[in-house]
Amino acid sequence: MSAALAPAWPGSRVLLAWWRGLSERKPRQMRVGRFLLHRVEALVRVRRAHPLDRWQRALLQFASARVPLSGEWISSLKDLQLDEQILGQLVRELTALGLLHRNGAGLWRLTPAGRKTVETGTLDAILDQRRTFAFLDKATANLPPSFLPLDRPWPTGLSSPTPDTAAPGFEIARLETCINQSPEWKSLRRFPSDVEALLLPDGTDVESSWRRVIVDAVTTQWFAFLDFSPVDKEACVKGFPARSEDWTLDPKPLATLSKAWRDDLPELFDEPSPQQWRQAWRDWSQPRGLNVEDIEASRLERLEHRLIVHAPPRLLERLRILRSDAIKQEAWLLSGEGTIRTAAQLEIQSQ
């Protein structure tokens, strides 16, 4: 059995095109990432708050302002100027929502939830919905998957399916762990706060059990990550999805990550070491037949999205003869290892 081919990273011209396409947004740095993502679709219980309509509000306020009413109270609500059939439907709806109840004595009262609803003016609706959650697989680092918040629905045609033989399994307990986290954690990680529970197949309702089936689609997704953070401010990195077949870049960001992800994705926020930049310079220079002594004698300087190379005059002359893109400051390279690498525009200067 032959070994799998290592994925090819985007080259200099691709990086240049990406940077030019997004330069009007004034990014500071660019990184490239290749992620293995789980697109987990599951049935979840959702709680949503929405404003009461005028008749719901009037009915609840009426009930809260009066003594407990008898079971025949509908006839006493004529001052609401509402048809009795519609009024009866409203009563049934509010009762089903747990806002009104009728006790053993036949008296109607507001429930605690009903009193809270009157105070806030909003109604909590509980729904069962199928939702899609994105998780970044980190099995190669022996770590559990990390939830990845998306700014918008997943674009079609940009990700590549991963063969089943190479697809790692997803532990559904990881999704349950996220759902059970504190509101503070959900806010920091941008996990949907309205999701309250995961609904798993239980065998009680065969006809609707298909809705509870969990689907895990594993895909490979390339990103161009651009750092738009002002100097000395909190990091704000936006990920633009790309298609590896032709390196088409979606101009709309798919994910926005803050420093809360530094522990999960340190390469997305930390600068490569000087040794890594030196190696990236060697890897770019050697295929171009540059003198090894001149390569090693060059002094490197990092400045935002640029790698400034203070090179010996002989190396600079050689690049001019080759008509290298580096002379026009159109050459880019990647530094680092792993699934995320830092891109830099080469700027060659004479020593």
C-alpha positions as CSV (number, residue, x, y, z in Angstrom):
1,M,0.0,0.0,0.0
2,S,1.4,3.4,-1.0
3,A,1.5,6.2,1.5
4,A,-0.9,9.1,1.1
5,L,0.5,12.1,-0.7
6,A,1.1,15.2,1.4
7,P,-1.2,18.0,0.5
8,A,0.2,20.8,-1.6
9,W,0.2,24.2,0.0
10,P,-0.8,27.3,-2.1
11,G,2.2,28.8,-3.9
12,S,3.5,32.3,-4.1
13,R,1.2,33.5,-6.9
14,V,-1.9,32.2,-5.0
15,L,-0.9,34.0,-1.8
16,L,-0.2,37.2,-3.8
17,A,-3.7,37.0,-5.4
18,W,-5.4,36.4,-2.0
19,W,-3.6,39.3,-0.4
20,R,-4.4,41.7,-3.3
21,G,-8.0,40.6,-3.3
22,L,-8.4,41.4,0.4
23,S,-5.9,44.2,0.8
24,E,-8.5,47.0,0.7
25,R,-9.6,45.7,4.1
26,K,-6.2,46.6,5.4
27,P,-5.1,43.3,7.1
28,R,-1.9,43.1,9.1
29,Q,-0.9,39.5,8.5
30,M,-2.1,36.4,6.6
31,R,-1.9,32.8,7.6
32,V,-3.0,29.6,5.7
33,G,-4.8,26.7,7.4
34,R,-5.8,23.2,6.3
35,F,-8.5,21.9,8.7
36,L,-10.2,18.6,9.1
37,L,-13.7,19.6,10.0
38,H,-16.7,17.6,11.3
39,R,-20.1,19.0,10.1
40,V,-22.3,17.5,12.8
41,E,-26.1,17.6,12.2
42,A,-28.3,16.8,15.1
43,L,-31.7,17.4,16.6
44,V,-31.6,19.8,19.5
45,R,-34.0,21.5,21.8
46,V,-34.0,25.2,21.4
47,R,-35.3,27.9,23.6
48,R,-36.1,31.3,22.0
49,A,-37.4,34.5,23.5
50,H,-39.7,36.6,21.3
51,P,-41.9,39.6,22.1
52,L,-45.5,38.9,23.2
53,D,-48.1,39.9,20.6
54,R,-50.7,42.5,21.7
55,W,-53.4,40.1,22.6
56,Q,-51.1,37.7,24.5
57,R,-49.8,40.7,26.5
58,A,-53.3,42.1,27.1
59,L,-54.6,38.7,28.3
60,L,-51.7,38.0,30.7
61,Q,-51.8,41.6,32.1
62,F,-55.5,41.2,32.6
63,A,-55.1,38.0,34.5
64,S,-52.2,39.4,36.6
65,A,-54.2,42.5,37.6
66,R,-57.3,40.7,38.9
67,V,-58.1,38.2,41.6
68,P,-58.2,34.5,40.5
69,L,-60.9,34.0,38.0
70,S,-63.4,31.2,37.7
71,G,-63.5,28.6,35.0
72,E,-66.1,30.7,33.2
73,W,-63.9,33.8,33.0
74,I,-64.0,34.1,29.2
75,S,-67.4,35.7,29.5
76,S,-66.0,38.3,31.9
77,L,-63.3,39.5,29.4
78,K,-65.6,41.4,27.1
79,D,-63.6,44.6,27.8
80,L,-60.8,43.1,25.7
81,Q,-63.1,43.4,22.6
82,L,-61.9,40.1,21.3
83,D,-64.0,37.3,19.7
84,E,-64.8,34.5,22.2
85,Q,-63.4,31.8,19.9
86,I,-60.1,33.7,19.4
87,L,-60.0,34.4,23.2
88,G,-60.5,30.7,23.9
89,Q,-57.7,29.8,21.5
90,L,-55.4,32.3,23.3
91,V,-56.2,30.8,26.7
92,R,-55.5,27.3,25.4
93,E,-52.2,28.4,23.8
94,L,-51.0,30.2,27.0
95,T,-52.0,27.2,29.1
96,A,-50.0,24.9,26.8
97,L,-47.0,27.2,27.2
98,G,-47.3,26.9,31.0
99,L,-48.2,30.6,31.5
100,L,-51.7,29.9,32.8
101,H,-53.1,27.0,34.9
102,R,-56.4,26.0,36.4
103,N,-56.2,24.6,39.9
104,G,-58.4,22.0,41.6
105,A,-60.9,24.6,42.6
106,G,-61.5,25.6,39.0
107,L,-59.7,28.9,39.3
108,W,-57.3,30.3,36.7
109,R,-54.0,31.8,37.9
110,L,-50.7,33.0,36.3
111,T,-47.9,30.5,36.8
112,P,-44.4,31.7,37.9
113,A,-43.4,31.6,34.2
114,G,-46.5,33.6,33.4
115,R,-45.6,36.3,35.9
116,K,-42.0,36.4,34.6
117,T,-43.4,36.8,31.0
118,V,-45.6,39.7,32.1
119,E,-42.5,41.4,33.7
120,T,-40.2,40.9,30.7
121,G,-42.7,41.2,27.9
122,T,-41.1,38.3,26.1
123,L,-42.2,34.7,25.6
124,D,-40.0,31.7,25.7
125,A,-40.7,29.2,22.9
126,I,-39.2,25.7,23.1
127,L,-38.7,24.1,19.7
128,D,-37.0,21.0,18.4
129,Q,-34.7,21.8,15.4
130,R,-32.0,20.1,13.4
131,R,-28.9,22.2,13.6
132,T,-25.4,21.9,12.1
133,F,-22.4,22.4,14.3
134,A,-18.8,22.6,13.0
135,F,-15.9,21.0,15.0
136,L,-12.2,21.2,14.3
137,D,-10.7,17.7,14.5
138,K,-7.5,17.6,16.5
139,A,-6.9,13.8,16.7
140,T,-3.3,14.2,15.5
141,A,-2.6,16.1,18.7
142,N,-4.5,13.6,20.8
143,L,-7.0,16.3,21.7
144,P,-10.8,16.3,21.5
145,P,-12.4,18.3,18.7
146,S,-13.0,22.1,19.2
147,F,-16.2,23.8,18.3
148,L,-15.7,26.3,15.5
149,P,-18.2,29.1,15.3
150,L,-19.3,30.1,11.8
151,D,-20.4,33.6,10.8
152,R,-22.8,32.2,8.1
153,P,-24.1,29.0,6.6
154,W,-21.4,26.7,5.2
155,P,-20.8,27.6,1.5
156,T,-21.2,24.8,-1.0
157,G,-18.4,23.7,-3.3
158,L,-15.5,24.9,-1.2
159,S,-14.7,21.9,1.0
160,S,-13.5,18.5,-0.1
161,P,-14.9,15.3,1.2
162,T,-12.5,13.1,3.3
163,P,-12.5,9.4,2.4
164,D,-14.2,7.2,5.0
165,T,-11.0,5.3,5.5
166,A,-9.3,8.4,6.7
167,A,-12.2,10.0,8.6
168,P,-11.8,10.0,12.4
169,G,-14.8,9.3,14.5
170,F,-16.7,12.0,16.3
171,E,-17.7,11.5,19.9
172,I,-21.2,12.9,20.3
173,A,-20.4,13.5,24.0
174,R,-18.3,16.4,22.8
175,L,-21.4,18.2,21.4
176,E,-23.2,17.4,24.7
177,T,-20.3,18.9,26.7
178,C,-20.6,22.2,24.7
179,I,-24.4,22.3,25.2
180,N,-24.0,21.9,29.0
181,Q,-21.4,24.6,29.3
182,S,-22.0,27.9,31.2
183,P,-23.5,30.9,29.5
184,E,-20.2,32.7,29.9
185,W,-18.3,29.9,28.1
186,K,-20.9,29.9,25.3
187,S,-20.6,33.7,24.9
188,L,-16.8,33.5,24.8
189,R,-16.8,30.7,22.3
190,R,-19.8,31.9,20.3
191,F,-21.7,28.6,20.9
192,P,-25.4,29.1,20.2
193,S,-26.9,30.0,23.6
194,D,-30.4,29.0,22.6
195,V,-29.5,25.3,22.4
196,E,-30.5,23.6,25.6
197,A,-30.4,19.8,25.0
198,L,-29.3,17.2,22.5
199,L,-32.1,14.8,21.5
200,L,-30.8,11.3,20.8
201,P,-32.7,8.4,19.3
202,D,-34.7,6.6,22.1
203,G,-36.8,4.2,20.2
204,T,-40.1,5.5,21.6
205,D,-41.4,7.0,18.4
206,V,-40.3,5.0,15.3
207,E,-42.0,7.4,12.8
208,S,-40.0,10.5,14.0
209,S,-36.9,8.7,15.2
210,W,-35.2,9.6,11.9
211,R,-35.1,13.2,13.0
212,R,-32.9,12.2,15.9
213,V,-30.3,10.5,13.7
214,I,-26.9,12.3,14.0
215,V,-25.0,12.9,10.8
216,D,-21.2,13.5,10.8
217,A,-19.7,14.6,7.5
218,V,-15.9,14.9,7.6
219,T,-14.4,17.4,5.2
220,T,-11.1,19.1,4.4
221,Q,-11.3,22.9,4.3
222,W,-8.6,25.4,3.4
223,F,-8.7,28.9,4.9
224,A,-6.9,32.1,4.4
225,F,-6.8,33.7,7.9
226,L,-6.3,37.4,8.0
227,D,-5.4,39.4,11.1
228,F,-7.3,42.7,11.2
229,S,-6.2,43.7,14.7
230,P,-4.8,47.1,15.4
231,V,-1.3,47.0,17.0
232,D,-1.5,46.2,20.8
233,K,-5.2,45.4,20.5
234,E,-7.0,42.1,21.0
235,A,-6.5,39.7,18.2
236,C,-9.3,39.4,15.6
237,V,-8.7,36.8,12.9
238,K,-11.1,36.2,10.1
239,G,-11.1,32.9,8.1
240,F,-11.9,33.1,4.4
241,P,-12.6,29.6,2.9
242,A,-10.7,28.5,-0.2
243,R,-11.1,25.6,-2.7
244,S,-7.9,23.6,-3.2
245,E,-8.8,22.6,-6.8
246,D,-8.2,26.1,-8.2
247,W,-7.5,28.0,-5.0
248,T,-10.6,30.1,-5.4
249,L,-11.1,32.3,-2.3
250,D,-14.5,33.2,-1.0
251,P,-14.4,37.0,-0.3
252,K,-16.8,36.6,2.6
253,P,-15.3,35.4,5.9
254,L,-16.7,32.1,7.3
255,A,-15.2,32.3,10.8
256,T,-14.1,35.0,13.2
257,L,-11.8,34.0,16.0
258,S,-10.5,35.9,19.0
259,K,-7.8,35.3,21.5
260,A,-10.1,32.8,23.2
261,W,-8.9,30.3,20.6
262,R,-5.2,30.8,21.4
263,D,-4.9,27.6,23.4
264,D,-6.7,25.6,20.7
265,L,-4.9,27.2,17.7
266,P,-1.7,28.8,18.9
267,E,-0.3,28.8,15.4
268,L,-3.1,31.2,14.4
269,F,-1.9,33.9,16.8
270,D,1.8,33.2,17.6
271,E,4.7,34.3,15.4
272,P,7.0,31.6,14.0
273,S,10.4,31.5,15.5
274,P,13.4,33.1,13.8
275,Q,14.7,29.6,13.1
276,Q,11.5,28.8,11.2
277,W,11.7,32.0,9.2
278,R,15.3,31.2,8.4
279,Q,14.3,27.7,7.2
280,A,11.5,29.2,5.1
281,W,14.0,31.5,3.4
282,R,16.3,28.6,2.7
283,D,13.4,26.6,1.2
284,W,12.5,29.5,-1.1
285,S,16.1,30.3,-2.1
286,Q,17.7,26.9,-2.8
287,P,15.5,25.8,-5.8
288,R,16.4,29.1,-7.4
289,G,20.1,28.3,-7.5
290,L,21.2,31.1,-5.1
291,N,24.6,30.8,-3.5
292,V,24.4,29.0,-0.1
293,E,26.8,31.4,1.5
294,D,24.7,34.4,0.4
295,I,21.6,32.7,1.6
296,E,23.1,32.2,5.1
297,A,24.6,35.7,5.2
298,S,21.3,37.4,4.6
299,R,19.7,39.1,7.6
300,L,16.0,38.6,8.2
301,E,13.6,41.1,9.6
302,R,9.8,40.6,10.2
303,L,7.4,43.5,9.8
304,E,3.7,42.8,9.8
305,H,3.0,40.8,6.6
306,R,6.5,41.2,5.2
307,L,9.7,39.3,5.6
308,I,12.5,41.8,4.8
309,V,15.7,40.2,3.6
310,H,18.9,42.2,3.9
311,A,20.9,40.3,1.3
312,P,24.4,40.5,-0.1
313,P,24.6,42.5,-3.4
314,R,25.6,39.3,-5.3
315,L,22.3,37.6,-4.3
316,L,20.3,40.6,-5.2
317,E,22.0,40.8,-8.6
318,R,21.3,37.1,-9.2
319,L,17.6,37.7,-8.5
320,R,17.6,40.5,-11.0
321,I,19.1,38.3,-13.7
322,L,16.4,35.7,-12.9
323,R,13.8,38.4,-13.1
324,S,12.5,37.1,-9.9
325,D,9.1,38.2,-8.5
326,A,10.9,39.0,-5.3
327,I,12.5,42.0,-7.0
328,K,9.0,43.4,-7.6
329,Q,7.9,42.4,-4.1
330,E,5.4,39.9,-5.5
331,A,7.0,36.8,-4.0
332,W,5.4,35.1,-1.0
333,L,6.4,32.2,1.2
334,L,5.0,30.2,4.1
335,S,6.7,29.5,7.5
336,G,5.9,27.0,10.1
337,E,4.7,23.4,10.4
338,G,1.4,21.7,11.0
339,T,-2.0,22.7,9.8
340,I,-1.5,26.4,10.0
341,R,1.4,28.4,8.5
342,T,2.2,32.1,8.4
343,A,2.5,33.8,5.0
344,A,4.9,36.6,4.3
345,Q,5.7,38.9,1.3
346,L,9.4,38.9,0.5
347,E,11.1,42.2,0.4
348,I,14.7,42.0,-0.7
349,Q,17.1,44.8,0.2
350,S,20.8,45.2,-0.3
351,Q,23.0,45.0,2.8
